[in-house]
């Protein structure tokens, strides 16, 4: 049975841990606020650009433009976006599970899966298990900015155009709310655009070649899609960490209450025992 000193030390240790989880929750909340502001700021541009590119594509492009032409898939690049750190609930675990299941499904179809890992957690996991990791970027979520897109996108685009792989897929956590993140498994290349016949002709008049405009906008469109994925993952990570630290703080409070109750009972028992010993000694002297 734990002594009073052991219980005091344990209560002290849990209180110390609780202070850390409280601080981590506050830091995560501040980072989450900035991350969500970045998502809101980027949303209008992303939506407008996506709509414009969708209208620029024609039926002929589906057969001639390499960015939208569907091929027989023999090799597929999967860009896996995880966090660099833990203590964020099931954030990383969910991405790793989805990626593992997806790779297994590709193998059953005879498709080779190549992984490009963004974030240390995913990279460490898949590298140790001998997955074919062809690239990785770590540390970008410490100070996320648009320049990091240039460390990921060129490999995906050039490899796709050179035929090193026939499809590119993104797997990441989409931010829904502070307590809700959804694992997204979405095709990136070929560009998954649904084009309504005649929509571009009805909505736009082009002073230069429609194909020239499309070729100029496509790189920006792909950059924007990757940037949105990084922003979503960043916000989802902070939301998951904030929730995890809040739960940890609550659990610490409950544990402290339980330990204090045990401590008080043990202290009361010790005092009662001492009183009984004193009374017994006094009775023995009188007898």
Backbone as CSV, one residue per row, in Angstrom:
resi,resn,N_x,N_y,N_z,CA_x,CA_y,CA_z,C_x,C_y,C_z
1,UNK,0.843,-1.207,0.000,0.000,0.000,0.000,0.875,1.252,0.000
2,UNK,0.483,2.261,-0.785,1.271,3.480,-0.893,1.283,4.239,0.423
3,UNK,2.454,4.777,0.770,2.578,5.573,1.984,2.061,6.986,1.721
4,UNK,1.903,7.750,2.813,1.449,9.129,2.663,2.430,9.949,1.826
5,UNK,3.717,9.675,2.019,4.725,10.392,1.238,4.595,10.055,-0.247
6,UNK,4.378,8.768,-0.553,4.199,8.356,-1.954,3.004,9.067,-2.583
7,UNK,1.909,9.135,-1.827,0.704,9.783,-2.348,0.925,11.280,-2.563
8,UNK,1.621,11.929,-1.613,1.917,13.361,-1.779,2.767,13.599,-3.022
9,UNK,3.774,12.756,-3.205,4.650,12.894,-4.378,3.885,12.668,-5.684
10,UNK,2.969,11.702,-5.654,2.203,11.421,-6.869,1.250,12.573,-7.193
11,UNK,0.607,13.124,-6.168,-0.271,14.282,-6.384,0.531,15.455,-6.953
12,UNK,1.714,15.658,-6.406,2.577,16.733,-6.890,2.961,16.505,-8.350
13,UNK,3.275,15.249,-8.696,3.654,14.922,-10.070,2.515,15.131,-11.055
14,UNK,1.311,14.717,-10.667,0.144,14.882,-11.546,-0.175,16.361,-11.732
15,UNK,-0.050,17.155,-10.656,-0.290,18.595,-10.771,0.711,19.241,-11.729
16,UNK,1.949,18.786,-11.661,2.977,19.314,-12.562,2.645,18.980,-14.018
17,UNK,2.209,17.737,-14.244,1.814,17.326,-15.597,0.612,18.126,-16.076
18,UNK,-0.321,18.387,-15.164,-1.522,19.150,-15.520,-1.164,20.567,-15.963
19,UNK,-0.183,21.162,-15.311,0.252,22.496,-15.712,0.805,22.489,-17.135
20,UNK,1.525,21.407,-17.473,2.085,21.283,-18.824,0.976,21.132,-19.857
21,UNK,-0.004,20.268,-19.566,-1.094,20.053,-20.525,-1.937,21.319,-20.699
22,UNK,-2.109,22.079,-19.614,-2.834,23.352,-19.721,-2.096,24.316,-20.640
23,UNK,-0.774,24.393,-20.455,0.034,25.287,-21.287,0.000,24.851,-22.752
24,UNK,0.102,23.537,-22.989,0.063,23.026,-24.358,-1.291,23.288,-25.010
25,UNK,-2.350,23.206,-24.226,-3.687,23.502,-24.755,-3.778,24.966,-25.182
26,UNK,-3.242,25.867,-24.364,-3.289,27.290,-24.686,-2.471,27.603,-25.935
27,UNK,-1.306,26.975,-26.051,-0.467,27.179,-27.239,-1.177,26.660,-28.486
28,UNK,-1.764,25.460,-28.370,-2.485,24.871,-29.506,-3.671,25.741,-29.913
29,UNK,-4.363,26.316,-28.929,-5.512,27.176,-29.225,-5.081,28.420,-30.000
30,UNK,-3.951,29.002,-29.594,-3.448,30.187,-30.296,-3.035,29.843,-31.727
31,UNK,-2.350,28.714,-31.892,-1.933,28.292,-33.236,-3.135,27.918,-34.097
32,UNK,-4.142,27.312,-33.474,-5.352,26.946,-34.213,-6.058,28.189,-34.742
33,UNK,-6.101,29.228,-33.935,-6.755,30.466,-34.364,-6.067,31.035,-35.608
34,UNK,-4.736,31.047,-35.593,-4.003,31.552,-36.758,-4.195,30.637,-37.966
35,UNK,-4.228,29.322,-37.716,-4.380,28.360,-38.816,-5.746,28.481,-39.483
36,UNK,-6.788,28.662,-38.682,-8.131,28.797,-39.257,-8.278,30.120,-40.010
37,UNK,-7.617,31.159,-39.520,-7.635,32.440,-40.235,-6.981,32.299,-41.605
38,UNK,-5.907,31.503,-41.677,-5.230,31.272,-42.960,-6.133,30.519,-43.931
39,UNK,-6.892,29.548,-43.420,-7.826,28.793,-44.267,-8.907,29.715,-44.821
40,UNK,-9.470,30.544,-43.949,-10.535,31.463,-44.367,-10.012,32.460,-45.401
41,UNK,-8.780,32.939,-45.207,-8.196,33.908,-46.139,-7.955,33.292,-47.516
42,UNK,-7.554,32.026,-47.542,-7.223,31.369,-48.809,-8.452,30.863,-49.552
43,UNK,-9.564,30.690,-48.850,-10.742,30.035,-49.440,-11.300,30.754,-50.675
44,UNK,-11.517,32.084,-50.666,-12.090,32.736,-51.854,-11.241,32.534,-53.108
45,UNK,-9.917,32.694,-52.975,-9.029,32.514,-54.124,-9.077,31.078,-54.622
46,UNK,-9.047,30.134,-53.688,-9.085,28.717,-54.057,-10.356,28.376,-54.821
47,UNK,-11.483,28.857,-54.326,-12.762,28.548,-54.967,-12.869,29.190,-56.344
48,UNK,-12.449,30.440,-56.469,-12.518,31.121,-57.759,-11.611,30.459,-58.788
49,UNK,-10.395,30.136,-58.368,-9.449,29.516,-59.295,-9.930,28.144,-59.728
50,UNK,-10.470,27.382,-58.794,-10.985,26.051,-59.119,-12.123,26.142,-60.131
51,UNK,-13.028,27.094,-59.919,-14.137,27.262,-60.850,-13.677,27.697,-62.225
52,UNK,-12.687,28.589,-62.271,-12.172,29.067,-63.548,-11.507,27.946,-64.329
53,UNK,-10.658,27.173,-63.658,-9.973,26.068,-64.330,-10.975,25.032,-64.819
54,UNK,-11.984,24.751,-64.021,-13.015,23.792,-64.429,-13.701,24.237,-65.713
55,UNK,-13.955,25.532,-65.825,-14.619,26.050,-67.017,-13.699,26.097,-68.231
56,UNK,-12.405,26.183,-67.995,-11.458,26.241,-69.109,-11.250,24.884,-69.766
57,UNK,-11.425,23.818,-69.020,-11.241,22.484,-69.594,-12.360,22.175,-70.580
58,UNK,-11.975,21.562,-71.684,-12.940,21.114,-72.686,-12.882,19.601,-72.790
59,UNK,-13.790,19.039,-73.544,-13.791,17.590,-73.751,-12.527,17.142,-74.467
60,UNK,-12.016,17.986,-75.375,-10.784,17.631,-76.092,-9.603,17.520,-75.138
61,UNK,-9.599,18.367,-74.096,-8.494,18.340,-73.135,-8.386,16.998,-72.429
62,UNK,-9.521,16.345,-72.226,-9.506,15.061,-71.536,-8.690,14.020,-72.295
63,UNK,-8.587,14.201,-73.595,-7.846,13.237,-74.410,-6.435,13.704,-74.736
64,UNK,-6.193,15.028,-74.686,-4.902,15.545,-75.144,-4.050,16.171,-74.048
65,UNK,-4.663,16.742,-73.026,-3.889,17.413,-71.981,-3.342,16.380,-70.999
66,UNK,-2.012,16.326,-70.812,-1.423,15.294,-69.944,-1.869,15.392,-68.487
67,UNK,-2.320,16.578,-68.067,-2.735,16.742,-66.675,-4.101,16.136,-66.381
68,UNK,-4.869,15.848,-67.424,-6.205,15.281,-67.200,-6.408,13.938,-67.887
69,UNK,-5.480,13.553,-68.745,-5.620,12.281,-69.451,-5.458,11.122,-68.477
70,UNK,-6.434,10.258,-68.434,-6.409,9.100,-67.526,-5.604,7.976,-68.165
71,UNK,-4.658,7.427,-67.410,-3.818,6.333,-67.907,-4.138,5.042,-67.168
72,UNK,-3.622,3.945,-67.712,-3.616,2.692,-66.967,-2.593,2.839,-65.846
73,UNK,-3.020,2.623,-64.622,-2.156,2.881,-63.467,-1.328,1.644,-63.131
74,UNK,-0.004,1.800,-63.223,0.923,0.746,-62.817,1.683,1.154,-61.550
75,UNK,1.943,2.457,-61.439,2.584,2.998,-60.241,1.815,4.238,-59.795
76,UNK,1.653,4.363,-58.486,0.906,5.504,-57.949,1.700,6.161,-56.829
77,UNK,1.822,7.476,-56.909,2.480,8.247,-55.852,1.430,8.703,-54.848
78,UNK,1.683,8.418,-53.582,0.774,8.834,-52.513,1.494,9.863,-51.645
79,UNK,0.973,11.082,-51.619,1.516,12.130,-50.753,0.789,12.040,-49.414
80,UNK,1.524,11.615,-48.385,0.945,11.368,-47.059,1.316,12.528,-46.140
81,UNK,0.314,13.226,-45.623,0.568,14.398,-44.780,0.224,14.076,-43.330
82,UNK,1.251,14.001,-42.491,1.071,13.794,-41.051,1.723,14.961,-40.306
83,UNK,1.778,14.852,-38.991,2.416,15.883,-38.169,3.871,15.499,-37.901
84,UNK,4.631,16.460,-37.412,6.008,16.188,-36.992,6.065,15.702,-35.550
85,UNK,5.014,15.982,-34.784,4.999,15.626,-33.362,3.744,14.839,-33.022
86,UNK,3.762,14.258,-31.831,2.615,13.508,-31.344,1.778,14.349,-30.396
87,UNK,1.172,13.684,-29.404,0.305,14.340,-28.420,-0.851,15.080,-29.096
88,UNK,-1.404,14.465,-30.140,-2.541,15.080,-30.842,-3.612,14.033,-31.126
89,UNK,-3.832,13.164,-30.144,-4.887,12.166,-30.267,-4.612,11.175,-31.385
90,UNK,-5.658,10.891,-32.156,-5.549,9.902,-33.240,-5.204,10.556,-34.575
91,UNK,-4.744,11.793,-34.551,-4.460,12.546,-35.777,-3.528,11.777,-36.711
92,UNK,-2.376,11.374,-36.210,-1.401,10.658,-37.042,-1.821,9.217,-37.298
93,UNK,-2.376,8.576,-36.277,-2.775,7.171,-36.399,-3.801,6.974,-37.503
94,UNK,-4.760,7.878,-37.605,-5.803,7.751,-38.625,-5.232,7.852,-40.036
95,UNK,-4.282,8.759,-40.235,-3.651,8.904,-41.551,-2.841,7.662,-41.897
96,UNK,-2.083,7.160,-40.920,-1.257,5.972,-41.150,-2.128,4.763,-41.467
97,UNK,-3.235,4.616,-40.749,-4.150,3.500,-41.013,-4.734,3.581,-42.420
98,UNK,-5.203,4.765,-42.796,-5.797,4.946,-44.126,-4.775,4.660,-45.225
99,UNK,-3.552,5.156,-45.033,-2.505,4.929,-46.028,-2.164,3.454,-46.140
100,UNK,-2.048,2.781,-45.003,-1.734,1.348,-45.000,-2.803,0.551,-45.733
101,UNK,-4.059,0.835,-45.439,-5.161,0.132,-46.105,-5.175,0.421,-47.603
102,UNK,-4.895,1.669,-47.970,-4.916,2.048,-49.383,-3.782,1.371,-50.145
103,UNK,-2.600,1.345,-49.544,-1.460,0.665,-50.182,-1.761,-0.818,-50.364
104,UNK,-2.357,-1.437,-49.350,-2.724,-2.857,-49.451,-3.716,-3.090,-50.591
105,UNK,-4.682,-2.174,-50.737,-5.671,-2.325,-51.815,-5.019,-2.162,-53.184
106,UNK,-4.022,-1.277,-53.288,-3.311,-1.110,-54.559,-2.512,-2.358,-54.906
107,UNK,-1.875,-2.947,-53.906,-1.090,-4.163,-54.145,-1.965,-5.287,-54.684
108,UNK,-3.179,-5.396,-54.158,-4.097,-6.433,-54.626,-4.478,-6.228,-56.096
109,UNK,-4.397,-4.964,-56.560,-4.697,-4.660,-57.959,-3.453,-4.715,-58.838
110,UNK,-2.313,-5.060,-58.231,-1.068,-5.123,-58.985,-0.444,-3.766,-59.244
111,UNK,-0.764,-2.780,-58.405,-0.242,-1.421,-58.565,0.824,-1.159,-57.508
112,UNK,1.978,-0.660,-57.942,3.057,-0.314,-57.013,2.767,1.040,-56.371
113,UNK,2.917,1.117,-55.056,2.659,2.356,-54.315,3.978,3.000,-53.902
114,UNK,4.145,4.268,-54.253,5.302,5.057,-53.848,4.818,6.128,-52.876
115,UNK,5.540,6.318,-51.784,5.107,7.270,-50.758,6.008,8.499,-50.721
116,UNK,5.386,9.664,-50.693,6.085,10.918,-50.412,5.513,11.427,-49.095
117,UNK,6.324,11.407,-48.045,5.834,11.692,-46.693,6.104,13.143,-46.302
118,UNK,5.047,13.843,-45.955,5.150,15.191,-45.399,4.856,15.073,-43.908
119,UNK,5.855,15.352,-43.076,5.688,15.183,-41.634,6.508,14.009,-41.120
120,UNK,7.121,14.194,-39.971,8.058,13.217,-39.419,7.383,11.922,-38.982
121,UNK,6.177,12.018,-38.432,5.509,10.826,-37.900,5.241,9.802,-38.995
122,UNK,4.713,10.245,-40.105,4.450,9.329,-41.206,5.731,8.791,-41.810
123,UNK,6.721,9.662,-41.972,7.995,9.243,-42.554,8.663,8.169,-41.705
124,UNK,8.740,8.392,-40.395,9.371,7.410,-39.504,8.636,6.076,-39.539
125,UNK,7.311,6.125,-39.531,6.513,4.892,-39.510,6.744,4.057,-40.763
126,UNK,6.612,4.670,-41.923,6.679,3.900,-43.168,8.111,3.520,-43.537
127,UNK,9.081,4.351,-43.164,10.476,4.009,-43.451,10.907,2.783,-42.648
128,UNK,10.514,2.725,-41.380,10.892,1.594,-40.528,10.251,0.294,-40.990
129,UNK,9.132,0.390,-41.687,8.415,-0.810,-42.145,8.694,-1.120,-43.607
130,UNK,9.741,-0.491,-44.128,10.252,-0.798,-45.472,9.254,-0.529,-46.597
131,UNK,8.404,0.478,-46.428,7.592,0.942,-47.552,8.504,1.698,-48.522
132,UNK,8.078,1.812,-49.759,8.895,2.504,-50.754,8.672,4.013,-50.628
133,UNK,9.469,4.630,-49.767,9.382,6.076,-49.536,10.354,6.769,-50.481
134,UNK,9.822,7.548,-51.413,10.655,8.164,-52.449,10.995,9.616,-52.133
135,UNK,10.390,10.178,-51.096,10.683,11.555,-50.732,10.057,11.908,-49.399
136,UNK,10.582,12.930,-48.759,10.002,13.371,-47.487,10.365,14.822,-47.205
137,UNK,9.483,15.485,-46.501,9.710,16.852,-46.030,9.263,16.897,-44.577
138,UNK,10.141,17.331,-43.685,9.789,17.431,-42.269,10.083,18.845,-41.783
139,UNK,9.400,19.232,-40.717,9.662,20.525,-40.092,8.917,21.703,-40.689
140,UNK,8.126,21.496,-41.743,7.487,22.657,-42.375,6.346,23.236,-41.559
141,UNK,5.738,22.428,-40.652,4.598,22.931,-39.887,5.022,23.811,-38.715
142,UNK,6.337,23.898,-38.456,6.802,24.808,-37.402,6.553,26.263,-37.794
143,UNK,6.673,26.552,-39.074,6.405,27.912,-39.583,5.882,27.769,-41.007
144,UNK,4.676,27.274,-41.122,4.109,26.955,-42.433,3.952,28.206,-43.289
145,UNK,4.505,28.153,-44.501,4.295,29.234,-45.463,4.265,28.653,-46.871
146,UNK,3.832,29.459,-47.818,3.555,28.976,-49.172,4.796,28.434,-49.878
147,UNK,5.979,28.885,-49.465,7.204,28.446,-50.144,7.427,26.942,-50.019
148,UNK,6.844,26.319,-48.981,7.031,24.879,-48.798,6.347,24.066,-49.897
149,UNK,5.382,24.669,-50.579,4.740,23.981,-51.702,5.792,23.588,-52.738
150,UNK,6.799,24.454,-52.900,7.859,24.194,-53.871,8.763,23.038,-53.513
151,UNK,8.694,22.547,-52.277,9.494,21.388,-51.885,8.781,20.070,-52.172
152,UNK,7.511,20.151,-52.512,6.710,18.938,-52.703,6.195,18.814,-54.130
153,UNK,5.597,19.900,-54.629,4.869,19.843,-55.897,5.734,19.502,-57.112
154,UNK,6.940,20.082,-57.274,7.727,19.763,-58.470,7.993,18.270,-58.643
155,UNK,8.250,17.574,-57.535,8.499,16.133,-57.641,7.260,15.418,-58.163
156,UNK,6.094,15.788,-57.642,4.851,15.124,-58.048,4.532,15.400,-59.513
157,UNK,4.643,16.662,-59.926,4.287,17.025,-61.304,5.272,16.436,-62.302
158,UNK,6.578,16.635,-62.051,7.576,16.167,-63.013,7.580,14.652,-63.120
159,UNK,7.449,13.979,-61.987,7.400,12.517,-62.014,6.193,12.005,-62.770
160,UNK,5.076,12.710,-62.629,3.851,12.318,-63.344,4.011,12.541,-64.846
161,UNK,4.538,13.701,-65.231,4.719,14.002,-66.653,5.765,13.098,-67.296
162,UNK,6.786,12.705,-66.525,7.839,11.825,-67.050,7.430,10.361,-67.071
163,UNK,6.270,10.051,-66.503,5.790,8.674,-66.509,6.386,7.797,-65.422
164,UNK,7.006,8.419,-64.397,7.537,7.615,-63.293,6.404,7.001,-62.473
165,UNK,5.271,7.672,-62.474,4.046,7.126,-61.875,2.866,7.664,-62.676
166,UNK,1.759,6.958,-62.607,0.612,7.251,-63.479,-0.525,7.967,-62.757
167,UNK,-0.390,8.129,-61.459,-1.434,8.784,-60.682,-0.812,9.347,-59.413
168,UNK,-1.355,10.459,-58.940,-0.908,11.055,-57.678,-2.131,11.228,-56.779
169,UNK,-2.002,10.762,-55.546,-3.102,10.828,-54.576,-2.627,11.525,-53.308
170,UNK,-3.486,12.323,-52.701,-3.198,12.968,-51.420,-3.996,12.280,-50.316
171,UNK,-3.346,12.044,-49.181,-4.033,11.565,-47.982,-3.668,12.512,-46.839
172,UNK,-4.676,13.158,-46.275,-4.430,14.140,-45.216,-5.685,14.304,-44.369
173,UNK,-5.547,15.019,-43.268,-6.687,15.331,-42.402,-7.287,16.667,-42.810
174,UNK,-8.575,16.654,-43.116,-9.274,17.899,-43.431,-9.865,18.480,-42.148
175,UNK,-9.660,19.759,-41.946,-10.173,20.430,-40.750,-11.660,20.699,-40.909
176,UNK,-12.462,20.199,-39.969,-13.900,20.463,-39.958,-14.258,21.402,-38.802
177,UNK,-13.771,21.077,-37.619,-13.987,21.913,-36.437,-12.911,21.555,-35.418
178,UNK,-12.954,22.208,-34.277,-11.946,21.947,-33.246,-11.930,20.476,-32.840
179,UNK,-13.102,19.866,-32.796,-13.191,18.478,-32.330,-13.411,17.496,-33.473
180,UNK,-13.361,17.969,-34.710,-13.671,17.078,-35.834,-12.678,17.266,-36.975
181,UNK,-12.008,16.182,-37.324,-11.143,16.141,-38.497,-11.526,14.916,-39.322
182,UNK,-11.474,15.051,-40.633,-11.846,13.940,-41.504,-10.663,13.556,-42.374
183,UNK,-10.352,12.252,-42.413,-9.279,11.766,-43.277,-9.754,11.827,-44.725
184,UNK,-8.980,12.513,-45.564,-9.315,12.678,-46.976,-8.332,11.879,-47.824
185,UNK,-8.861,11.065,-48.710,-8.072,10.329,-49.700,-8.570,10.793,-51.062
186,UNK,-7.827,11.694,-51.700,-8.334,12.343,-52.908,-7.326,12.296,-54.050
187,UNK,-7.776,12.058,-55.272,-6.866,12.085,-56.424,-6.389,13.501,-56.706
188,UNK,-5.128,13.637,-57.078,-4.526,14.936,-57.382,-4.179,15.047,-58.864
189,UNK,-3.532,14.023,-59.386,-3.228,13.911,-60.812,-3.587,12.508,-61.285
190,UNK,-4.252,12.381,-62.440,-4.742,13.459,-63.301,-5.787,14.317,-62.597
191,UNK,-5.882,15.576,-63.027,-6.773,16.536,-62.375,-8.215,16.042,-62.447
192,UNK,-8.858,15.855,-61.298,-10.234,15.330,-61.281,-11.270,16.440,-61.439
193,UNK,-11.495,16.854,-62.676,-12.441,17.941,-62.929,-13.622,17.445,-63.747
194,UNK,-14.800,17.799,-63.287,-16.019,17.527,-64.053,-16.376,18.790,-64.821
195,UNK,-16.448,18.662,-66.129,-16.706,19.829,-66.971,-18.069,19.706,-67.624
196,UNK,-18.879,20.734,-67.440,-20.172,20.760,-68.106,-19.996,21.292,-69.521
197,UNK,-20.575,20.604,-70.482,-20.430,21.001,-71.872,-20.968,22.412,-72.084
198,UNK,-20.138,23.217,-72.769,-20.581,24.567,-73.120,-20.465,25.584,-72.014
199,UNK,-20.045,25.160,-70.799,-20.026,26.111,-69.686,-19.027,27.229,-69.900
200,UNK,-17.843,26.911,-70.437,-16.832,27.943,-70.626,-17.248,28.934,-71.704
201,UNK,-17.845,28.437,-72.768,-18.265,29.321,-73.854,-19.360,30.267,-73.392
202,UNK,-20.209,29.825,-72.512,-21.325,30.636,-72.050,-20.882,31.683,-71.028
203,UNK,-19.835,31.369,-70.256,-19.471,32.240,-69.148,-18.321,33.187,-69.468
204,UNK,-17.446,32.819,-70.400,-16.237,33.593,-70.635,-16.037,33.880,-72.120
205,UNK,-15.448,35.043,-72.394,-14.965,35.369,-73.731,-13.456,35.517,-73.612
206,UNK,-12.699,34.765,-74.412,-11.246,34.729,-74.287,-10.605,35.574,-75.384
207,UNK,-9.733,36.510,-74.968,-9.027,37.340,-75.933,-7.805,36.628,-76.488
208,UNK,-7.273,35.678,-75.731,-6.166,34.846,-76.221,-6.637,33.403,-76.214
209,UNK,-5.761,32.516,-76.619,-6.121,31.106,-76.704,-6.559,30.574,-75.342
210,UNK,-7.645,29.831,-75.357,-8.143,29.216,-74.128,-7.116,28.258,-73.548
211,UNK,-6.408,27.560,-74.430,-5.386,26.612,-73.968,-4.214,27.336,-73.314
212,UNK,-3.867,28.521,-73.841,-2.774,29.297,-73.245,-3.126,29.709,-71.816
213,UNK,-4.353,30.153,-71.637,-4.798,30.549,-70.298,-4.791,29.345,-69.365
214,UNK,-5.284,28.219,-69.867,-5.330,27.004,-69.056,-3.936,26.566,-68.641
215,UNK,-2.998,26.587,-69.590,-1.625,26.169,-69.289,-0.962,27.107,-68.285
216,UNK,-1.367,28.378,-68.310,-0.806,29.340,-67.357,-1.403,29.167,-65.966
217,UNK,-2.686,28.796,-65.915,-3.370,28.686,-64.625,-3.183,27.335,-63.945
218,UNK,-2.923,26.290,-64.726,-2.834,24.950,-64.136,-1.797,24.845,-63.024
219,UNK,-0.561,25.355,-63.222,0.411,25.283,-62.116,-0.082,25.981,-60.851
220,UNK,-0.738,27.144,-61.031,-1.273,27.853,-59.865,-2.387,27.051,-59.197
221,UNK,-3.198,26.407,-60.024,-4.293,25.591,-59.490,-3.752,24.429,-58.658
222,UNK,-2.726,23.756,-59.171,-2.145,22.623,-58.449,-1.453,23.087,-57.171
223,UNK,-0.772,24.235,-57.247,-0.157,24.803,-56.041,-1.214,25.106,-54.982
224,UNK,-2.326,25.659,-55.439,-3.401,26.026,-54.514,-4.014,24.798,-53.858
225,UNK,-4.189,23.722,-54.614,-4.750,22.499,-54.038,-3.826,21.915,-52.973
226,UNK,-2.517,21.904,-53.266,-1.561,21.402,-52.276,-1.535,22.312,-51.053
227,UNK,-1.540,23.615,-51.275,-1.517,24.577,-50.169,-2.731,24.404,-49.273
228,UNK,-3.899,24.195,-49.879,-5.119,23.967,-49.107,-4.982,22.710,-48.248
229,UNK,-4.390,21.654,-48.799,-4.202,20.410,-48.040,-3.289,20.636,-46.841
230,UNK,-2.225,21.418,-47.045,-1.299,21.712,-45.947,-1.972,22.574,-44.879
231,UNK,-2.745,23.567,-45.310,-3.463,24.420,-44.352,-4.464,23.612,-43.541
232,UNK,-5.202,22.738,-44.224,-6.181,21.894,-43.536,-5.499,20.999,-42.510
233,UNK,-4.416,20.356,-42.929,-3.710,19.440,-42.037,-3.144,20.183,-40.831
234,UNK,-2.610,21.374,-41.067,-2.045,22.174,-39.985,-3.110,22.543,-38.953
235,UNK,-4.260,23.023,-39.432,-5.350,23.392,-38.521,-5.902,22.167,-37.802
236,UNK,-6.040,21.060,-38.536,-6.563,19.829,-37.930,-5.634,19.319,-36.833
237,UNK,-4.323,19.440,-37.061,-3.357,19.006,-36.038,-3.509,19.819,-34.759
238,UNK,-3.594,21.137,-34.896,-3.720,21.992,-33.707,-5.052,21.758,-33.005
239,UNK,-6.110,21.531,-33.781,-7.402,21.223,-33.178,-7.365,19.915,-32.411
240,UNK,-6.721,18.904,-33.007,-6.610,17.601,-32.346,-5.753,17.694,-31.089
241,UNK,-4.668,18.479,-31.158,-3.798,18.620,-29.979,-4.504,19.399,-28.875
242,UNK,-5.231,20.422,-29.244,-5.978,21.194,-28.250,-6.994,20.307,-27.537
243,UNK,-7.718,19.498,-28.298,-8.709,18.590,-27.709,-8.037,17.552,-26.823
244,UNK,-6.919,16.994,-27.304,-6.206,15.971,-26.534,-5.683,16.536,-25.221
245,UNK,-5.141,17.757,-25.252,-4.609,18.368,-24.036,-5.727,18.772,-23.073
246,UNK,-6.872,19.162,-23.629,-8.024,19.474,-22.774,-8.501,18.215,-22.055
247,UNK,-8.570,17.110,-22.789,-8.961,15.837,-22.171,-7.943,15.396,-21.129
248,UNK,-6.659,15.590,-21.436,-5.610,15.210,-20.488,-5.692,16.050,-19.214
249,UNK,-5.980,17.333,-19.370,-6.117,18.215,-18.211,-7.297,17.803,-17.343
250,UNK,-8.410,17.467,-17.991,-9.594,17.007,-17.256,-9.306,15.701,-16.526
251,UNK,-8.651,14.775,-17.207,-8.299,13.491,-16.580,-7.358,13.691,-15.398
252,UNK,-6.438,14.654,-15.536,-5.518,14.946,-14.434,-6.279,15.476,-13.219
253,UNK,-7.268,16.325,-13.455,-8.085,16.855,-12.348,-8.810,15.732,-11.623
254,UNK,-9.363,14.807,-12.405,-10.072,13.674,-11.804,-9.110,12.786,-11.022
255,UNK,-7.914,12.581,-11.570,-6.929,11.745,-10.882,-6.459,12.407,-9.594
256,UNK,-6.261,13.726,-9.633,-5.851,14.455,-8.428,-6.919,14.338,-7.344
257,UNK,-8.174,14.479,-7.721,-9.276,14.347,-6.751,-9.288,12.959,-6.130
258,UNK,-9.081,11.944,-6.976,-9.063,10.563,-6.484,-7.887,10.324,-5.543
259,UNK,-6.714,10.856,-5.915,-5.525,10.686,-5.075,-5.675,11.428,-3.746
260,UNK,-6.270,12.610,-3.795,-6.489,13.366,-2.554,-7.431,12.622,-1.619
261,UNK,-8.463,12.001,-2.188,-9.391,11.216,-1.372,-8.670,10.040,-0.727
262,UNK,-7.846,9.357,-1.520,-7.066,8.233,-0.987,-6.101,8.712,0.088
263,UNK,-5.468,9.877,-0.177,-4.519,10.441,0.786,-5.217,10.784,2.101
264,UNK,-6.374,11.424,2.013,-7.110,11.812,3.227,-7.562,10.594,4.027
265,UNK,-7.999,9.552,3.320,-8.398,8.321,4.005,-7.200,7.674,4.695
266,UNK,-6.068,7.648,3.993,-4.863,7.051,4.573,-4.378,7.866,5.765
267,UNK,-4.451,9.186,5.655,-4.028,10.064,6.752,-4.951,9.893,7.955
268,UNK,-6.252,9.795,7.667,-7.218,9.585,8.752,-6.968,8.251,9.446
269,UNK,-6.674,7.225,8.662,-6.392,5.904,9.233,-5.132,5.944,10.083
270,UNK,-4.112,6.690,9.609,-2.863,6.794,10.367,-3.085,7.520,11.688
271,UNK,-3.873,8.598,11.650,-4.168,9.349,12.878,-4.962,8.484,13.857
272,UNK,-5.947,7.761,13.322,-6.755,6.871,14.173,-5.885,5.810,14.821
273,UNK,-4.957,5.265,14.036,-4.054,4.239,14.563,-3.188,4.804,15.681
274,UNK,-2.671,6.026,15.492,-1.836,6.650,16.514,-2.638,6.919,17.790
275,UNK,-3.880,7.374,17.632,-4.734,7.627,18.798,-5.007,6.342,19.566
276,UNK,-5.271,5.265,18.835,-5.508,3.974,19.482,-4.278,3.516,20.247
277,UNK,-3.113,3.751,19.654,-1.877,3.357,20.333,-1.675,4.173,21.608
278,UNK,-1.986,5.487,21.540,-1.846,6.346,22.728,-2.818,5.910,23.821
279,UNK,-4.069,5.660,23.437,-5.084,5.224,24.411,-4.701,3.888,25.020
280,UNK,-4.230,2.974,24.172,-3.825,1.649,24.668,-2.668,1.773,25.647
281,UNK,-1.719,2.669,25.327,-0.580,2.875,26.219,-1.011,3.465,27.549
282,UNK,-1.941,4.438,27.488,-2.441,5.055,28.728,-3.178,4.043,29.584
283,UNK,-3.988,3.213,28.966,-4.722,2.180,29.707,-3.767,1.186,30.348
284,UNK,-2.692,0.871,29.623,-1.718,-0.080,30.165,-1.025,0.500,31.394
285,UNK,-0.730,1.825,31.359,-0.080,2.454,32.502,-1.007,2.498,33.716
286,UNK,-2.295,2.757,33.470,-3.250,2.798,34.571,-3.490,1.399,35.152
287,UNK,-3.425,0.418,34.272,-3.664,-0.955,34.753,-2.496,-1.475,35.550
